[in-house]
């Protein structure tokens, strides 16, 4: 007499195990599994809805960023870019303001280097070793010897709207603007083709808030420091 099908061993698969319900959700339930994650890159803060705002700064094509704002925001950006594996080369006339960050970044690994203005050597950027050059050279930064290239982005920090700012903003793929005077806000609004409400908001932004502009995209972002960043850099501030 043949063995009942329910008790046969499955050839090649062993005995039938215990029955459990399938791990499945309906189509309508899929949205509940979404995660609040943006594109790959550096988290620079949160948007108006509290979602992570992510800057993809390590790119295979040249990428230039202009930030009209404070040293604190530029340093947080440098720290977080270093945490993603990028090497940071800082071109600055105030090395003392960057020394603590350079010593603390990388957990003992030399990932942040400081250079005098006009003295940044070739960095040898590659896909396995991307570079971010931060130019902290005052109101009128000279033309840099090291420029943006594949896997090498350049971030230029301007404390205010200087005579060179329009040229830098027009050639940058991304522009960040922190609190400025009403007159500067009006000028920036014309250069970046901001709406009236966006331009007016620039003179009232809180410390740590930046309006980031890329092509036609506009996003206000609040940069919130971690405890470690606050211990190293202090609280968010527009002025230095």
N, C-alpha and C positions, 0 to 999 in steps of 0.2 A: 504494500500500500504506500502511495506517495506521501511525502511530508507536506502538511498544510502550508500554503504560501506564507502565512503569518509567522511561521517559526523557522523558515529556511534562512540559512546564512546567505548574505549577499556576496557572491563571488567577487573577490578583489576589494571589498569594502567592509568586511566583518559583519558582525551582528547589528541589527537595527537598534539605534540608541533611543533614549527617551524622547518623547515628542514635546516640542516647545513651540510656542507661537513665533511667527516670523517677526524679525526686527524691521518693520516697515511703517511708513507714514503715508498718509494720503497726499495727493497733490496740493490740496488746500493747506496742509500743515507744514509744507516745506519752508515757507517764509519764516516760521518760528525758529528755524535752525540757523538763520543768518547770523554772522559774526560782524561786529563793528570794526572791520579792518579795511584800511584803504590800500593804495598801491604800495609796492615794495619801496622802501626808502627810509628816510629819517622822520620820525614823528616830531613835528615842530610845535604841536599844541592841539587845541580842540577848537572846532568851529562853533557857530552860534547855537547849534543843536546839541553840542557836547560830544560830537563824533570826532575821532582822531583825524587830524590834518597831517598828511604825509607828503614830504618833499623828496622826490626821486632825484637826488643830487649826483649820484654816481652813474654816469651815462657813457655809452660808446661814442657819442658825438659831443662836440664842444658845447658847453653850457655855461652861460654867464648870468650872474645874479647881482642886482644892485639893491642894497638895503639902506634906506634913508632912516636912520634910527640910532639906537644906543648901543654901546659896547656890550652891555649885558646880554642882549638878544643875540648878537654876533657870536659871543663866547658860548652861549648855550647851544647854538647851532653847530659850532665847531666841536664841542664835546660830544654831541649826539652823532655827528657824522663820523667822528673817530670811533665811537662805539659800534658802528656798522662795519668797521674794518678799513675805513679810509685813512690815509696819511694826511695830516694837516700841515701845510706850510703857511706860516703867518708872516706877512710882510708889514712891518710896523715901525713907526718912529717912537713908540712908547713901549718898549720891550718889558719894562717893569710891570705894566698892567697885565701882561700875558704870562709872566714867568710862573706864577702859582699854578695856572691852568696847565702849562706845558709839563710841569713836574708831576702833577696829579693825574693827568690823562694816561690811559693805557695800562694802568695797573703795573707800572714799572717799565713798560715797554716804550721806547722812544718813538711815539707816533705823532707828536706835535713838535715841530721845529720852528724856531724864531729867526727872522732875517731882517737886516736893515733894509730901508727903502731902496729899491733898485738893486738889491743884492741876492735875489732869490735864484739859486742855481737850478739847472734842469732837474726835474723830479723823477723822470723815468716812469711815468704812470702806465699802468696796464690793467687789463681786466681783473687780474689777480691781486693788484696793488693800486687801487684807484687813489687819486689825490684831490684834495680840495685846497686851493690857494685862497687864503683870506687876506684881502688887501685893506689894512687899517692905516691909511696914509693921509688922513686929514681931509680938508675941504677940497684940495686940488691935487688928487693923486696923479703922479706922473704916469705916462704910458708904461705899462709893465713889460719887463723883459720876458717873463714867463706868462704865456697867454693860455686861454682855454683850448683844449684839444681833446682827442679821444681819451676817456676815462680821467680827464683832468678838468674840473670845474673851477671857476673863479668867482668868488664872492667879494664885491667891493662895498665897504662900509663908508657911508657919508654921514657925518653928524647932522647936517642940514642941507637944504637945497642950495647947492653951490653952482657957480657958472658952468662947471663941467657936468652937472647932473643930467641935463636934458640929453646930451650925447650918450652918456652911459645908460640912461633909461631906455633910449630908443634902440640900442643894440643888445640889450639884455633880454633873455628869454623869460626872466622872472624879475619882478620888481616888488620889494617890500617897503611899505611906508608906515612909520610910526607917527606919534603926535608931532605936528608941526604948527607953525603960526597960521592964522587965517589967510594971510597973503600968500604964503608958501602953498597952502592947501589949494588955493584957487589956481596957482600956476601948475601944480602937479595934476590937478583935475583936468586942465586943458591938454597937458602933454599925454596923459594916460587915457583921455576921453572917458573920464568918470562921470557918473550921473551927478546931479546937483546934490543929492542927499549923501552920496559917498564922499564927495569933495568936502562938504561941510563937516562931516564926521571926523575928518582927519585932524582937526584942531581941538577935538575933545576926547581923543582916545585915551584910555587908561594905560598906566605903565604895563608893559608886557603884551599889549595888543598891537597887532600888525595887520594892515591891509595888504594882502598878497595879490598881485595882478600878473596874469599870464594870458597873452592874446586878449580874448574877450571874457576870460574867467576872472571873477573877483571874489575874494573870500577874506572875511575878517577872522583872525585867529588869535586866541589867547594862549600864550606860552606859560605853562605852569611848571615851575621848577620842582625837581625832586628834592628830597631832603639832602642828598649828597651835593646836588648842584647849589642849593641855597647855602650850605656850609662852606662851599668853595667860592661862590660868586656873590653871595648876599641875595637880598630880595630883588625882584624885578624893578627896574628903573629906566627911565628914558634918558636922564642926564648923568654924566660921569664927571 
